[in-house]
Every structure is written in C-alpha cells, then in structure tokens.
Amino acid sequence: MKTCFIFMLLLIALIQISHGAPDVCVKLKCRADEVCDREAVECINKNDMTEGRPCEKHEDCRDDHICYVGKCIFFIGRH
C-alpha cells in the first residue's frame, strides 16, 4: 500500500514537471514569415518548408505543399 502511494506521488510530480516546461516555439519568437521547427529547435523560413520538413498545420508549409502526418508534402491543388 505504501509503495503504491509513493509511486502515485512520484507520477504526479513527474506530470507537473513536464507540464511546466516552457514551449520551445514561444522561446524562439519566430518572425511572421518563419515557422518554428520543434525538432531542430530553430525558426525556418516558410519558403524552405518543402518536402519532408516537419509541420503541424498546412500553413506551416510552402504554398504548394500541405501538412500530412506531420510532414510537408507537395500538393498540386493548393493555391
């Protein structure tokens, strides 16, 4: 019983620590024409967001690319 209680306390503490970590993109303060790359921890020019670059939404990729399963892919029908 004590072991379970201690484990739960440690788990709760770990969750609080992970939620308190500041967002990488907030710290970088990218410009309007840049996108935050969480993996590389840097700001990337939107024109460089081509095939295979990590993304979170379509607007993160170039105008002729879309975000699909977390990566930019070429898409003929976009703009």
PDB file of N, CA, C and O in Angstrom, chain B, residues numbered from 101:
ATOM      1  N   MET B 101       0.821  -1.190   0.000  1.00  0.00           N
ATOM      2  CA  MET B 101       0.000   0.000   0.000  1.00  0.00           C
ATOM      3  C   MET B 101       0.870   1.261   0.000  1.00  0.00           C
ATOM      4  O   MET B 101       0.597   2.209  -0.736  1.00  0.00           O
ATOM      5  N   LYS B 102       1.912   1.262   0.827  1.00  0.00           N
ATOM      6  CA  LYS B 102       2.810   2.418   0.876  1.00  0.00           C
ATOM      7  C   LYS B 102       3.544   2.590  -0.453  1.00  0.00           C
ATOM      8  O   LYS B 102       3.738   3.708  -0.929  1.00  0.00           O
ATOM      9  N   THR B 103       3.945   1.469  -1.037  1.00  0.00           N
ATOM     10  CA  THR B 103       4.667   1.516  -2.303  1.00  0.00           C
ATOM     11  C   THR B 103       3.793   2.136  -3.396  1.00  0.00           C
ATOM     12  O   THR B 103       4.266   2.942  -4.197  1.00  0.00           O
ATOM     13  N   CYS B 104       2.540   1.757  -3.420  1.00  0.00           N
ATOM     14  CA  CYS B 104       1.608   2.297  -4.415  1.00  0.00           C
ATOM     15  C   CYS B 104       1.425   3.804  -4.212  1.00  0.00           C
ATOM     16  O   CYS B 104       1.395   4.560  -5.183  1.00  0.00           O
ATOM     17  N   PHE B 105       1.305   4.233  -2.985  1.00  0.00           N
ATOM     18  CA  PHE B 105       1.131   5.649  -2.671  1.00  0.00           C
ATOM     19  C   PHE B 105       2.356   6.459  -3.093  1.00  0.00           C
ATOM     20  O   PHE B 105       2.223   7.534  -3.677  1.00  0.00           O
ATOM     21  N   ILE B 106       3.536   5.945  -2.801  1.00  0.00           N
ATOM     22  CA  ILE B 106       4.780   6.629  -3.182  1.00  0.00           C
ATOM     23  C   ILE B 106       4.887   6.714  -4.701  1.00  0.00           C
ATOM     24  O   ILE B 106       5.267   7.751  -5.247  1.00  0.00           O
ATOM     25  N   PHE B 107       4.550   5.615  -5.383  1.00  0.00           N
ATOM     26  CA  PHE B 107       4.595   5.600  -6.842  1.00  0.00           C
ATOM     27  C   PHE B 107       3.653   6.654  -7.424  1.00  0.00           C
ATOM     28  O   PHE B 107       4.013   7.359  -8.366  1.00  0.00           O
ATOM     29  N   MET B 108       2.452   6.758  -6.865  1.00  0.00           N
ATOM     30  CA  MET B 108       1.486   7.748  -7.351  1.00  0.00           C
ATOM     31  C   MET B 108       1.984   9.170  -7.121  1.00  0.00           C
ATOM     32  O   MET B 108       1.796  10.030  -7.981  1.00  0.00           O
ATOM     33  N   LEU B 109       2.609   9.432  -5.992  1.00  0.00           N
ATOM     34  CA  LEU B 109       3.161  10.761  -5.726  1.00  0.00           C
ATOM     35  C   LEU B 109       4.257  11.111  -6.729  1.00  0.00           C
ATOM     36  O   LEU B 109       4.311  12.232  -7.235  1.00  0.00           O
ATOM     37  N   LEU B 110       5.124  10.148  -7.010  1.00  0.00           N
ATOM     38  CA  LEU B 110       6.189  10.371  -7.991  1.00  0.00           C
ATOM     39  C   LEU B 110       5.608  10.623  -9.383  1.00  0.00           C
ATOM     40  O   LEU B 110       6.093  11.485 -10.116  1.00  0.00           O
ATOM     41  N   LEU B 111       4.590   9.883  -9.734  1.00  0.00           N
ATOM     42  CA  LEU B 111       3.953  10.051 -11.038  1.00  0.00           C
ATOM     43  C   LEU B 111       3.319  11.440 -11.161  1.00  0.00           C
ATOM     44  O   LEU B 111       3.458  12.098 -12.191  1.00  0.00           O
ATOM     45  N   ILE B 112       2.638  11.874 -10.131  1.00  0.00           N
ATOM     46  CA  ILE B 112       2.024  13.206 -10.140  1.00  0.00           C
ATOM     47  C   ILE B 112       3.093  14.291 -10.250  1.00  0.00           C
ATOM     48  O   ILE B 112       2.920  15.258 -10.991  1.00  0.00           O
ATOM     49  N   ALA B 113       4.190  14.137  -9.522  1.00  0.00           N
ATOM     50  CA  ALA B 113       5.280  15.114  -9.582  1.00  0.00           C
ATOM     51  C   ALA B 113       5.880  15.167 -10.985  1.00  0.00           C
ATOM     52  O   ALA B 113       6.189  16.248 -11.487  1.00  0.00           O
ATOM     53  N   LEU B 114       6.045  14.019 -11.613  1.00  0.00           N
ATOM     54  CA  LEU B 114       6.601  13.960 -12.964  1.00  0.00           C
ATOM     55  C   LEU B 114       5.682  14.650 -13.966  1.00  0.00           C
ATOM     56  O   LEU B 114       6.159  15.358 -14.852  1.00  0.00           O
ATOM     57  N   ILE B 115       4.395  14.455 -13.838  1.00  0.00           N
ATOM     58  CA  ILE B 115       3.433  15.088 -14.743  1.00  0.00           C
ATOM     59  C   ILE B 115       3.472  16.604 -14.582  1.00  0.00           C
ATOM     60  O   ILE B 115       3.415  17.331 -15.573  1.00  0.00           O
ATOM     61  N   GLN B 116       3.568  17.082 -13.357  1.00  0.00           N
ATOM     62  CA  GLN B 116       3.620  18.523 -13.125  1.00  0.00           C
ATOM     63  C   GLN B 116       4.887  19.131 -13.697  1.00  0.00           C
ATOM     64  O   GLN B 116       4.850  20.236 -14.238  1.00  0.00           O
ATOM     65  N   ILE B 117       5.996  18.437 -13.591  1.00  0.00           N
ATOM     66  CA  ILE B 117       7.264  18.938 -14.135  1.00  0.00           C
ATOM     67  C   ILE B 117       7.182  19.034 -15.656  1.00  0.00           C
ATOM     68  O   ILE B 117       7.622  20.025 -16.238  1.00  0.00           O
ATOM     69  N   SER B 118       6.622  18.009 -16.302  1.00  0.00           N
ATOM     70  CA  SER B 118       6.545  18.012 -17.767  1.00  0.00           C
ATOM     71  C   SER B 118       5.596  19.090 -18.276  1.00  0.00           C
ATOM     72  O   SER B 118       5.840  19.651 -19.344  1.00  0.00           O
ATOM     73  N   HIS B 119       4.537  19.395 -17.559  1.00  0.00           N
ATOM     74  CA  HIS B 119       3.609  20.447 -17.979  1.00  0.00           C
ATOM     75  C   HIS B 119       4.188  21.832 -17.734  1.00  0.00           C
ATOM     76  O   HIS B 119       3.772  22.794 -18.380  1.00  0.00           O
ATOM     77  N   GLY B 120       5.123  21.951 -16.828  1.00  0.00           N
ATOM     78  CA  GLY B 120       5.702  23.247 -16.511  1.00  0.00           C
ATOM     79  C   GLY B 120       6.812  23.660 -17.453  1.00  0.00           C
ATOM     80  O   GLY B 120       7.269  24.802 -17.402  1.00  0.00           O
ATOM     81  N   ALA B 121       7.259  22.747 -18.321  1.00  0.00           N
ATOM     82  CA  ALA B 121       8.344  23.061 -19.250  1.00  0.00           C
ATOM     83  C   ALA B 121       7.867  24.082 -20.281  1.00  0.00           C
ATOM     84  O   ALA B 121       6.804  23.900 -20.873  1.00  0.00           O
ATOM     85  N   PRO B 122       8.626  25.148 -20.506  1.00  0.00           N
ATOM     86  CA  PRO B 122       8.206  26.166 -21.472  1.00  0.00           C
ATOM     87  C   PRO B 122       8.257  25.631 -22.903  1.00  0.00           C
ATOM     88  O   PRO B 122       9.089  24.786 -23.232  1.00  0.00           O
ATOM     89  N   ASP B 123       7.371  26.126 -23.730  1.00  0.00           N
ATOM     90  CA  ASP B 123       7.306  25.718 -25.125  1.00  0.00           C
ATOM     91  C   ASP B 123       8.508  26.275 -25.882  1.00  0.00           C
ATOM     92  O   ASP B 123       8.847  27.451 -25.749  1.00  0.00           O
ATOM     93  N   VAL B 124       9.140  25.426 -26.670  1.00  0.00           N
ATOM     94  CA  VAL B 124      10.326  25.808 -27.441  1.00  0.00           C
ATOM     95  C   VAL B 124       9.999  26.956 -28.394  1.00  0.00           C
ATOM     96  O   VAL B 124      10.782  27.897 -28.531  1.00  0.00           O
ATOM     97  N   CYS B 125       8.851  26.878 -29.047  1.00  0.00           N
ATOM     98  CA  CYS B 125       8.485  27.887 -30.044  1.00  0.00           C
ATOM     99  C   CYS B 125       8.211  29.246 -29.415  1.00  0.00           C
ATOM    100  O   CYS B 125       8.452  30.277 -30.043  1.00  0.00           O
ATOM    101  N   VAL B 126       7.721  29.259 -28.206  1.00  0.00           N
ATOM    102  CA  VAL B 126       7.482  30.531 -27.524  1.00  0.00           C
ATOM    103  C   VAL B 126       8.813  31.209 -27.232  1.00  0.00           C
ATOM    104  O   VAL B 126       8.940  32.426 -27.368  1.00  0.00           O
ATOM    105  N   LYS B 127       9.802  30.419 -26.832  1.00  0.00           N
ATOM    106  CA  LYS B 127      11.120  30.971 -26.519  1.00  0.00           C
ATOM    107  C   LYS B 127      11.839  31.484 -27.762  1.00  0.00           C
ATOM    108  O   LYS B 127      12.592  32.455 -27.681  1.00  0.00           O
ATOM    109  N   LEU B 128      11.617  30.844 -28.917  1.00  0.00           N
ATOM    110  CA  LEU B 128      12.317  31.242 -30.146  1.00  0.00           C
ATOM    111  C   LEU B 128      11.806  32.560 -30.719  1.00  0.00           C
ATOM    112  O   LEU B 128      12.586  33.317 -31.297  1.00  0.00           O
ATOM    113  N   LYS B 129      10.534  32.847 -30.574  1.00  0.00           N
ATOM    114  CA  LYS B 129       9.920  34.079 -31.089  1.00  0.00           C
ATOM    115  C   LYS B 129      10.197  34.270 -32.583  1.00  0.00           C
ATOM    116  O   LYS B 129      10.833  35.243 -32.987  1.00  0.00           O
ATOM    117  N   CYS B 130       9.714  33.333 -33.390  1.00  0.00           N
ATOM    118  CA  CYS B 130       9.903  33.391 -34.844  1.00  0.00           C
ATOM    119  C   CYS B 130       9.144  34.570 -35.449  1.00  0.00           C
ATOM    120  O   CYS B 130       8.117  35.000 -34.924  1.00  0.00           O
ATOM    121  N   ARG B 131       9.669  35.084 -36.560  1.00  0.00           N
ATOM    122  CA  ARG B 131       9.021  36.184 -37.282  1.00  0.00           C
ATOM    123  C   ARG B 131       7.782  35.661 -38.025  1.00  0.00           C
ATOM    124  O   ARG B 131       7.536  34.456 -38.068  1.00  0.00           O
ATOM    125  N   ALA B 132       7.018  36.572 -38.600  1.00  0.00           N
ATOM    126  CA  ALA B 132       5.773  36.210 -39.288  1.00  0.00           C
ATOM    127  C   ALA B 132       6.023  35.316 -40.502  1.00  0.00           C
ATOM    128  O   ALA B 132       5.185  34.472 -40.821  1.00  0.00           O
ATOM    129  N   ASP B 133       7.164  35.483 -41.190  1.00  0.00           N
ATOM    130  CA  ASP B 133       7.458  34.681 -42.379  1.00  0.00           C
ATOM    131  C   ASP B 133       8.247  33.419 -42.044  1.00  0.00           C
ATOM    132  O   ASP B 133       8.773  32.763 -42.943  1.00  0.00           O
ATOM    133  N   GLU B 134       8.334  33.075 -40.771  1.00  0.00           N
ATOM    134  CA  GLU B 134       9.066  31.891 -40.333  1.00  0.00           C
ATOM    135  C   GLU B 134       8.139  30.931 -39.595  1.00  0.00           C
ATOM    136  O   GLU B 134       7.084  31.315 -39.090  1.00  0.00           O
ATOM    137  N   VAL B 135       8.566  29.673 -39.550  1.00  0.00           N
ATOM    138  CA  VAL B 135       7.833  28.621 -38.862  1.00  0.00           C
ATOM    139  C   VAL B 135       8.770  27.999 -37.838  1.00  0.00           C
ATOM    140  O   VAL B 135       9.960  27.825 -38.104  1.00  0.00           O
ATOM    141  N   CYS B 136       8.240  27.666 -36.674  1.00  0.00           N
ATOM    142  CA  CYS B 136       9.048  27.037 -35.629  1.00  0.00           C
ATOM    143  C   CYS B 136       9.204  25.549 -35.930  1.00  0.00           C
ATOM    144  O   CYS B 136       8.213  24.847 -36.130  1.00  0.00           O
ATOM    145  N   ASP B 137      10.433  25.073 -35.960  1.00  0.00           N
ATOM    146  CA  ASP B 137      10.732  23.651 -36.131  1.00  0.00           C
ATOM    147  C   ASP B 137      11.110  23.108 -34.758  1.00  0.00           C
ATOM    148  O   ASP B 137      12.212  23.354 -34.269  1.00  0.00           O
ATOM    149  N   ARG B 138      10.190  22.368 -34.140  1.00  0.00           N
ATOM    150  CA  ARG B 138      10.412  21.853 -32.783  1.00  0.00           C
ATOM    151  C   ARG B 138      11.545  20.836 -32.736  1.00  0.00           C
ATOM    152  O   ARG B 138      12.276  20.769 -31.748  1.00  0.00           O
ATOM    153  N   GLU B 139      11.697  20.045 -33.794  1.00  0.00           N
ATOM    154  CA  GLU B 139      12.742  19.022 -33.808  1.00  0.00           C
ATOM    155  C   GLU B 139      14.133  19.648 -33.884  1.00  0.00           C
ATOM    156  O   GLU B 139      15.041  19.239 -33.161  1.00  0.00           O
ATOM    157  N   ALA B 140      14.295  20.628 -34.748  1.00  0.00           N
ATOM    158  CA  ALA B 140      15.601  21.271 -34.919  1.00  0.00           C
ATOM    159  C   ALA B 140      15.802  22.415 -33.936  1.00  0.00           C
ATOM    160  O   ALA B 140      16.909  22.938 -33.814  1.00  0.00           O
ATOM    161  N   VAL B 141      14.746  22.809 -33.234  1.00  0.00           N
ATOM    162  CA  VAL B 141      14.748  23.921 -32.271  1.00  0.00           C
ATOM    163  C   VAL B 141      15.296  25.187 -32.935  1.00  0.00           C
ATOM    164  O   VAL B 141      16.253  25.799 -32.460  1.00  0.00           O
ATOM    165  N   GLU B 142      14.656  25.557 -34.048  1.00  0.00           N
ATOM    166  CA  GLU B 142      15.052  26.769 -34.759  1.00  0.00           C
ATOM    167  C   GLU B 142      13.881  27.301 -35.573  1.00  0.00           C
ATOM    168  O   GLU B 142      12.899  26.596 -35.803  1.00  0.00           O
ATOM    169  N   CYS B 143      13.993  28.535 -35.998  1.00  0.00           N
ATOM    170  CA  CYS B 143      12.998  29.145 -36.880  1.00  0.00           C
ATOM    171  C   CYS B 143      13.412  28.890 -38.327  1.00  0.00           C
ATOM    172  O   CYS B 143      14.565  29.112 -38.697  1.00  0.00           O
ATOM    173  N   ILE B 144      12.471  28.425 -39.137  1.00  0.00           N
ATOM    174  CA  ILE B 144      12.734  28.103 -40.539  1.00  0.00           C
ATOM    175  C   ILE B 144      11.910  29.047 -41.410  1.00  0.00           C
ATOM    176  O   ILE B 144      10.733  29.276 -41.133  1.00  0.00           O
ATOM    177  N   ASN B 145      12.522  29.598 -42.464  1.00  0.00           N
ATOM    178  CA  ASN B 145      11.791  30.426 -43.415  1.00  0.00           C
ATOM    179  C   ASN B 145      10.716  29.570 -44.067  1.00  0.00           C
ATOM    180  O   ASN B 145      10.975  28.431 -44.454  1.00  0.00           O
ATOM    181  N   LYS B 146       9.508  30.118 -44.191  1.00  0.00           N
ATOM    182  CA  LYS B 146       8.385  29.357 -44.735  1.00  0.00           C
ATOM    183  C   LYS B 146       8.674  28.828 -46.138  1.00  0.00           C
ATOM    184  O   LYS B 146       8.188  27.755 -46.494  1.00  0.00           O
ATOM    185  N   ASN B 147       9.453  29.553 -46.944  1.00  0.00           N
ATOM    186  CA  ASN B 147       9.795  29.094 -48.294  1.00  0.00           C
ATOM    187  C   ASN B 147      10.683  27.857 -48.275  1.00  0.00           C
ATOM    188  O   ASN B 147      10.758  27.138 -49.271  1.00  0.00           O
ATOM    189  N   ASP B 148      11.353  27.600 -47.164  1.00  0.00           N
ATOM    190  CA  ASP B 148      12.200  26.412 -47.034  1.00  0.00           C
ATOM    191  C   ASP B 148      11.432  25.199 -46.520  1.00  0.00           C
ATOM    192  O   ASP B 148      11.993  24.108 -46.417  1.00  0.00           O
ATOM    193  N   MET B 149      10.155  25.382 -46.199  1.00  0.00           N
ATOM    194  CA  MET B 149       9.339  24.282 -45.678  1.00  0.00           C
ATOM    195  C   MET B 149       8.831  23.442 -46.840  1.00  0.00           C
ATOM    196  O   MET B 149       7.666  23.526 -47.227  1.00  0.00           O
ATOM    197  N   THR B 150       9.727  22.631 -47.386  1.00  0.00           N
ATOM    198  CA  THR B 150       9.408  21.814 -48.551  1.00  0.00           C
ATOM    199  C   THR B 150       9.242  20.358 -48.139  1.00  0.00           C
ATOM    200  O   THR B 150       9.096  20.046 -46.957  1.00  0.00           O
ATOM    201  N   GLU B 151       9.266  19.489 -49.111  1.00  0.00           N
ATOM    202  CA  GLU B 151       9.040  18.056 -48.934  1.00  0.00           C
ATOM    203  C   GLU B 151       9.817  17.467 -47.755  1.00  0.00           C
ATOM    204  O   GLU B 151      11.041  17.570 -47.684  1.00  0.00           O
ATOM    205  N   GLY B 152       9.082  16.853 -46.840  1.00  0.00           N
ATOM    206  CA  GLY B 152       9.697  16.121 -45.738  1.00  0.00           C
ATOM    207  C   GLY B 152       9.957  16.922 -44.475  1.00  0.00           C
ATOM    208  O   GLY B 152      10.315  16.342 -43.450  1.00  0.00           O
ATOM    209  N   ARG B 153       9.786  18.234 -44.518  1.00  0.00           N
ATOM    210  CA  ARG B 153      10.012  19.046 -43.315  1.00  0.00           C
ATOM    211  C   ARG B 153       8.887  18.798 -42.315  1.00  0.00           C
ATOM    212  O   ARG B 153       7.737  18.630 -42.721  1.00  0.00           O
ATOM    213  N   PRO B 154       9.192  18.770 -41.012  1.00  0.00           N
ATOM    214  CA  PRO B 154       8.143  18.556 -40.007  1.00  0.00           C
ATOM    215  C   PRO B 154       7.206  19.762 -39.920  1.00  0.00           C
ATOM    216  O   PRO B 154       7.645  20.908 -40.021  1.00  0.00           O
ATOM    217  N   CYS B 155       5.905  19.492 -39.732  1.00  0.00           N
ATOM    218  CA  CYS B 155       4.910  20.565 -39.652  1.00  0.00           C
ATOM    219  C   CYS B 155       3.791  20.153 -38.703  1.00  0.00           C
ATOM    220  O   CYS B 155       3.675  18.991 -38.314  1.00  0.00           O
ATOM    221  N   GLU B 156       2.973  21.133 -38.344  1.00  0.00           N
ATOM    222  CA  GLU B 156       1.809  20.865 -37.504  1.00  0.00           C
ATOM    223  C   GLU B 156       0.508  21.199 -38.224  1.00  0.00           C
ATOM    224  O   GLU B 156      -0.531  20.610 -37.925  1.00  0.00           O
ATOM    225  N   LYS B 157       0.552  22.144 -39.174  1.00  0.00           N
ATOM    226  CA  LYS B 157      -0.647  22.532 -39.922  1.00  0.00           C
ATOM    227  C   LYS B 157      -0.239  22.941 -41.335  1.00  0.00           C
ATOM    228  O   LYS B 157       0.939  23.178 -41.603  1.00  0.00           O
ATOM    229  N   HIS B 158      -1.219  23.023 -42.239  1.00  0.00           N
ATOM    230  CA  HIS B 158      -0.930  23.346 -43.647  1.00  0.00           C
ATOM    231  C   HIS B 158      -0.203  24.678 -43.796  1.00  0.00           C
ATOM    232  O   HIS B 158       0.658  24.819 -44.665  1.00  0.00           O
ATOM    233  N   GLU B 159      -0.538  25.642 -42.969  1.00  0.00           N
ATOM    234  CA  GLU B 159       0.061  26.972 -43.063  1.00  0.00           C
ATOM    235  C   GLU B 159       1.555  26.965 -42.750  1.00  0.00           C
ATOM    236  O   GLU B 159       2.259  27.917 -43.088  1.00  0.00           O
ATOM    237  N   ASP B 160       2.047  25.910 -42.111  1.00  0.00           N
ATOM    238  CA  ASP B 160       3.477  25.812 -41.811  1.00  0.00           C
ATOM    239  C   ASP B 160       4.302  25.530 -43.066  1.00  0.00           C
ATOM    240  O   ASP B 160       5.488  25.856 -43.116  1.00  0.00           O
ATOM    241  N   CYS B 161       3.685  24.933 -44.067  1.00  0.00           N
ATOM    242  CA  CYS B 161       4.395  24.531 -45.286  1.00  0.00           C
ATOM    243  C   CYS B 161       4.305  25.624 -46.354  1.00  0.00           C
ATOM    244  O   CYS B 161       3.518  26.564 -46.236  1.00  0.00           O
ATOM    245  N   ARG B 162       5.131  25.479 -47.402  1.00  0.00           N
ATOM    246  CA  ARG B 162       5.059  26.398 -48.542  1.00  0.00           C
ATOM    247  C   ARG B 162       3.668  26.369 -49.141  1.00  0.00           C
ATOM    248  O   ARG B 162       2.883  25.467 -48.850  1.00  0.00           O
ATOM    249  N   ASP B 163       3.359  27.349 -49.976  1.00  0.00           N
ATOM    250  CA  ASP B 163       2.015  27.452 -50.551  1.00  0.00           C
ATOM    251  C   ASP B 163       1.636  26.265 -51.434  1.00  0.00           C
ATOM    252  O   ASP B 163       0.453  25.946 -51.547  1.00  0.00           O
ATOM    253  N   ASP B 164       2.607  25.605 -52.061  1.00  0.00           N
ATOM    254  CA  ASP B 164       2.292  24.465 -52.924  1.00  0.00           C
ATOM    255  C   ASP B 164       2.454  23.124 -52.203  1.00  0.00           C
ATOM    256  O   ASP B 164       2.492  22.076 -52.849  1.00  0.00           O
ATOM    257  N   HIS B 165       2.548  23.147 -50.875  1.00  0.00           N
ATOM    258  CA  HIS B 165       2.671  21.941 -50.062  1.00  0.00           C
ATOM    259  C   HIS B 165       1.575  21.927 -48.998  1.00  0.00           C
ATOM    260  O   HIS B 165       1.029  22.972 -48.647  1.00  0.00           O
ATOM    261  N   ILE B 166       1.255  20.727 -48.486  1.00  0.00           N
ATOM    262  CA  ILE B 166       0.335  20.604 -47.363  1.00  0.00           C
ATOM    263  C   ILE B 166       1.017  19.808 -46.256  1.00  0.00           C
ATOM    264  O   ILE B 166       2.008  19.118 -46.493  1.00  0.00           O
ATOM    265  N   CYS B 167       0.482  19.912 -45.060  1.00  0.00           N
ATOM    266  CA  CYS B 167       0.995  19.140 -43.935  1.00  0.00           C
ATOM    267  C   CYS B 167       0.204  17.837 -43.858  1.00  0.00           C
ATOM    268  O   CYS B 167      -1.012  17.859 -43.669  1.00  0.00           O
ATOM    269  N   TYR B 168       0.882  16.716 -44.003  1.00  0.00           N
ATOM    270  CA  TYR B 168       0.235  15.408 -43.958  1.00  0.00           C
ATOM    271  C   TYR B 168       1.028  14.503 -43.036  1.00  0.00           C
ATOM    272  O   TYR B 168       2.206  14.244 -43.282  1.00  0.00           O
ATOM    273  N   VAL B 169       0.404  14.026 -41.994  1.00  0.00           N
ATOM    274  CA  VAL B 169       1.014  13.160 -40.989  1.00  0.00           C
ATOM    275  C   VAL B 169       2.306  13.780 -40.450  1.00  0.00           C
ATOM    276  O   VAL B 169       3.311  13.089 -40.284  1.00  0.00           O
ATOM    277  N   GLY B 170       2.270  15.054 -40.187  1.00  0.00           N
ATOM    278  CA  GLY B 170       3.400  15.733 -39.561  1.00  0.00           C
ATOM    279  C   GLY B 170       4.544  16.113 -40.484  1.00  0.00           C
ATOM    280  O   GLY B 170       5.581  16.574 -40.009  1.00  0.00           O
ATOM    281  N   LYS B 171       4.386  15.932 -41.797  1.00  0.00           N
ATOM    282  CA  LYS B 171       5.436  16.285 -42.764  1.00  0.00           C
ATOM    283  C   LYS B 171       4.835  17.074 -43.922  1.00  0.00           C
ATOM    284  O   LYS B 171       3.694  16.835 -44.318  1.00  0.00           O
ATOM    285  N   CYS B 172       5.601  18.005 -44.456  1.00  0.00           N
ATOM    286  CA  CYS B 172       5.158  18.751 -45.635  1.00  0.00           C
ATOM    287  C   CYS B 172       5.286  17.861 -46.866  1.00  0.00           C
ATOM    288  O   CYS B 172       6.311  17.211 -47.069  1.00  0.00           O
ATOM    289  N   ILE B 173       4.227  17.838 -47.692  1.00  0.00           N
ATOM    290  CA  ILE B 173       4.281  17.095 -48.953  1.00  0.00           C
ATOM    291  C   ILE B 173       3.765  17.994 -50.070  1.00  0.00           C
ATOM    292  O   ILE B 173       2.929  18.867 -49.838  1.00  0.00           O
ATOM    293  N   PHE B 174       4.272  17.772 -51.291  1.00  0.00           N
ATOM    294  CA  PHE B 174       3.842  18.550 -52.454  1.00  0.00           C
ATOM    295  C   PHE B 174       2.394  18.214 -52.771  1.00  0.00           C
ATOM    296  O   PHE B 174       2.006  17.046 -52.757  1.00  0.00           O
ATOM    297  N   PHE B 175       1.589  19.244 -53.060  1.00  0.00           N
ATOM    298  CA  PHE B 175       0.173  19.047 -53.352  1.00  0.00           C
ATOM    299  C   PHE B 175      -0.218  19.999 -54.468  1.00  0.00           C
ATOM    300  O   PHE B 175      -0.185  21.217 -54.290  1.00  0.00           O
ATOM    301  N   ILE B 176      -0.590  19.448 -55.625  1.00  0.00           N
ATOM    302  CA  ILE B 176      -0.876  20.247 -56.818  1.00  0.00           C
ATOM    303  C   ILE B 176      -2.059  21.189 -56.608  1.00  0.00           C
ATOM    304  O   ILE B 176      -2.021  22.319 -57.096  1.00  0.00           O
ATOM    305  N   GLY B 177      -3.093  20.773 -55.909  1.00  0.00           N
ATOM    306  CA  GLY B 177      -4.316  21.551 -55.799  1.00  0.00           C
ATOM    307  C   GLY B 177      -4.282  22.715 -54.826  1.00  0.00           C
ATOM    308  O   GLY B 177      -5.287  23.413 -54.688  1.00  0.00           O
ATOM    309  N   ARG B 178      -3.198  22.948 -54.165  1.00  0.00           N
ATOM    310  CA  ARG B 178      -3.157  24.027 -53.162  1.00  0.00           C
ATOM    311  C   ARG B 178      -2.660  25.310 -53.807  1.00  0.00           C
ATOM    312  O   ARG B 178      -1.564  25.321 -54.369  1.00  0.00           O
ATOM    313  N   HIS B 179      -3.413  26.371 -53.747  1.00  0.00           N
ATOM    314  CA  HIS B 179      -3.106  27.725 -54.256  1.00  0.00           C
ATOM    315  C   HIS B 179      -2.483  27.625 -55.621  1.00  0.00           C
ATOM    316  O   HIS B 179      -2.151  28.646 -56.224  1.00  0.00           O
TER     317      HIS B 179
END
